[in-house]
Amino acid sequence: MTHPLLESRSFQSASADHYGPARAESWPEEMDSWDAVASSALIHRVRWHTGLTQGEFAAAFRIDPDHLRDLERGMIQPDSALVAYLTVIDRAPEVVRAALTTC
């Protein structure tokens, strides 16, 4: 059985043995690519909600611009601390900015 979130994202052809061994062997690669897509979408969504450019976002929230660029391109995935930080930025960007200006 396939993972429901990955089923619609599969780029493999729909052959008769679609659910066969070839599908099972490709599972880790698909999971990694889905994680990269989800991570990239998270970064883009949070930055879009703030209305800032990449450079402005990186400067405002003290994130390395090169790291942010790589995250948005899906080249690297954020760790759990960065995901939590992005969640807080998404929900209360002005509170995060205020906290960072007092540091």
CYANA upper distance limits for C-alpha pairs under 8 A (distance plus 0.5 A):
  1 MET  CA     19 TYR  CA      7.38
  2 THR  CA      6 LEU  CA      7.88
  2 THR  CA      7 GLU  CA      6.96
  2 THR  CA     19 TYR  CA      7.88
  3 HIS  CA      7 GLU  CA      6.68
  4 PRO  CA      8 SER  CA      8.09
  5 LEU  CA      9 ARG  CA      7.95
  6 LEU  CA     10 SER  CA      6.73
  6 LEU  CA     30 GLU  CA      7.74
  6 LEU  CA     31 MET  CA      7.92
  6 LEU  CA     34 TRP  CA      7.56
  9 ARG  CA     34 TRP  CA      8.33
 10 SER  CA     30 GLU  CA      8.12
 13 SER  CA     18 HIS  CA      8.18
 14 ALA  CA     18 HIS  CA      6.22
 18 HIS  CA     22 ALA  CA      8.17
 18 HIS  CA     23 ARG  CA      6.89
 19 TYR  CA     23 ARG  CA      6.19
 19 TYR  CA     24 ALA  CA      8.02
 20 GLY  CA     24 ALA  CA      7.28
 21 PRO  CA     25 GLU  CA      6.64
 22 ALA  CA     26 SER  CA      6.92
 23 ARG  CA     27 TRP  CA      7.01
 26 SER  CA     30 GLU  CA      6.82
 27 TRP  CA     31 MET  CA      6.62
 28 PRO  CA     32 ASP  CA      6.69
 29 GLU  CA     33 SER  CA      6.75
 30 GLU  CA     34 TRP  CA      6.54
 31 MET  CA     35 ASP  CA      6.62
 32 ASP  CA     36 ALA  CA      6.74
 33 SER  CA     37 VAL  CA      6.71
 34 TRP  CA     38 ALA  CA      6.56
 35 ASP  CA     39 SER  CA      6.44
 35 ASP  CA     77 GLN  CA      8.07
 36 ALA  CA     40 SER  CA      6.53
 36 ALA  CA     74 GLY  CA      5.42
 36 ALA  CA     75 MET  CA      7.76
 36 ALA  CA     76 ILE  CA      7.65
 36 ALA  CA     77 GLN  CA      6.68
 37 VAL  CA     41 ALA  CA      6.58
 37 VAL  CA     74 GLY  CA      6.81
 38 ALA  CA     42 LEU  CA      6.65
 39 SER  CA     43 ILE  CA      6.90
 39 SER  CA     71 LEU  CA      7.74
 39 SER  CA     72 GLU  CA      8.20
 39 SER  CA     74 GLY  CA      7.36
 39 SER  CA     77 GLN  CA      6.58
 39 SER  CA     78 PRO  CA      7.39
 40 SER  CA     44 HIS  CA      6.69
 40 SER  CA     71 LEU  CA      6.48
 40 SER  CA     72 GLU  CA      5.15
 40 SER  CA     73 ARG  CA      6.88
 40 SER  CA     74 GLY  CA      5.71
 40 SER  CA     77 GLN  CA      8.40
 41 ALA  CA     45 ARG  CA      6.44
 41 ALA  CA     72 GLU  CA      8.02
 42 LEU  CA     46 VAL  CA      6.70
 43 ILE  CA     47 ARG  CA      6.64
 43 ILE  CA     71 LEU  CA      7.63
 43 ILE  CA     72 GLU  CA      6.54
 43 ILE  CA     86 LEU  CA      7.94
 44 HIS  CA     48 TRP  CA      6.37
 44 HIS  CA     72 GLU  CA      6.97
 45 ARG  CA     49 HIS  CA      6.66
 46 VAL  CA     50 THR  CA      7.12
 46 VAL  CA     86 LEU  CA      7.23
 46 VAL  CA     87 THR  CA      8.22
 46 VAL  CA     89 ILE  CA      7.72
 46 VAL  CA     90 ASP  CA      5.70
 47 ARG  CA     51 GLY  CA      6.92
 47 ARG  CA     52 LEU  CA      6.67
 47 ARG  CA     53 THR  CA      8.01
 47 ARG  CA     54 GLN  CA      8.03
 47 ARG  CA     57 PHE  CA      7.17
 47 ARG  CA     90 ASP  CA      8.47
 48 TRP  CA     52 LEU  CA      7.23
 49 HIS  CA     90 ASP  CA      7.40
 50 THR  CA     57 PHE  CA      8.42
 50 THR  CA     90 ASP  CA      8.07
 50 THR  CA     93 PRO  CA      7.69
 52 LEU  CA     56 GLU  CA      6.06
 52 LEU  CA     57 PHE  CA      5.95
 53 THR  CA     57 PHE  CA      6.44
 54 GLN  CA     58 ALA  CA      6.56
 54 GLN  CA     65 PRO  CA      7.68
 54 GLN  CA     68 LEU  CA      7.89
 54 GLN  CA     69 ARG  CA      7.89
 55 GLY  CA     59 ALA  CA      6.64
 55 GLY  CA     65 PRO  CA      6.78
 56 GLU  CA     60 ALA  CA      6.41
 57 PHE  CA     61 PHE  CA      6.53
 57 PHE  CA     62 ARG  CA      8.48
 57 PHE  CA     63 ILE  CA      8.26
 58 ALA  CA     62 ARG  CA      5.98
 58 ALA  CA     63 ILE  CA      5.09
 58 ALA  CA     64 ASP  CA      6.57
 58 ALA  CA     65 PRO  CA      5.86
 58 ALA  CA     68 LEU  CA      7.43
 59 ALA  CA     63 ILE  CA      7.09
 59 ALA  CA     64 ASP  CA      8.38
 59 ALA  CA     65 PRO  CA      8.21
 60 ALA  CA     97 ARG  CA      7.28
 61 PHE  CA     96 VAL  CA      8.07
 61 PHE  CA     97 ARG  CA      7.26
 61 PHE  CA    100 LEU  CA      7.97
 63 ILE  CA     67 HIS  CA      7.77
 63 ILE  CA     68 LEU  CA      7.19
 64 ASP  CA     68 LEU  CA      6.69
 65 PRO  CA     69 ARG  CA      6.62
 66 ASP  CA     70 ASP  CA      6.72
 67 HIS  CA     71 LEU  CA      6.64
 68 LEU  CA     72 GLU  CA      6.68
 69 ARG  CA     73 ARG  CA      6.72
 70 ASP  CA     74 GLY  CA      6.75
 70 ASP  CA     75 MET  CA      5.70
 70 ASP  CA     76 ILE  CA      6.46
 71 LEU  CA     75 MET  CA      6.49
 71 LEU  CA     76 ILE  CA      5.76
 71 LEU  CA     77 GLN  CA      6.55
 71 LEU  CA     78 PRO  CA      7.42
 78 PRO  CA     82 LEU  CA      6.22
 78 PRO  CA     83 VAL  CA      6.73
 79 ASP  CA     83 VAL  CA      6.89
 80 SER  CA     84 ALA  CA      6.68
 81 ALA  CA     85 TYR  CA      6.65
 82 LEU  CA     86 LEU  CA      6.51
 83 VAL  CA     87 THR  CA      6.66
 84 ALA  CA     88 VAL  CA      6.87
 85 TYR  CA     89 ILE  CA      6.72
 86 LEU  CA     90 ASP  CA      6.51
 87 THR  CA     91 ARG  CA      6.80
 88 VAL  CA     92 ALA  CA      6.36
 88 VAL  CA     93 PRO  CA      7.66
 88 VAL  CA     96 VAL  CA      7.99
 89 ILE  CA     93 PRO  CA      4.91
 89 ILE  CA     94 GLU  CA      8.47
 89 ILE  CA     96 VAL  CA      6.75
 92 ALA  CA     96 VAL  CA      7.03
 93 PRO  CA     97 ARG  CA      6.70
 94 GLU  CA     98 ALA  CA      6.54
 95 VAL  CA     99 ALA  CA      6.64
 96 VAL  CA    100 LEU  CA      6.64
 97 ARG  CA    101 THR  CA      6.74
 98 ALA  CA    102 THR  CA      7.12
 99 ALA  CA    103 CYS  CA      7.24
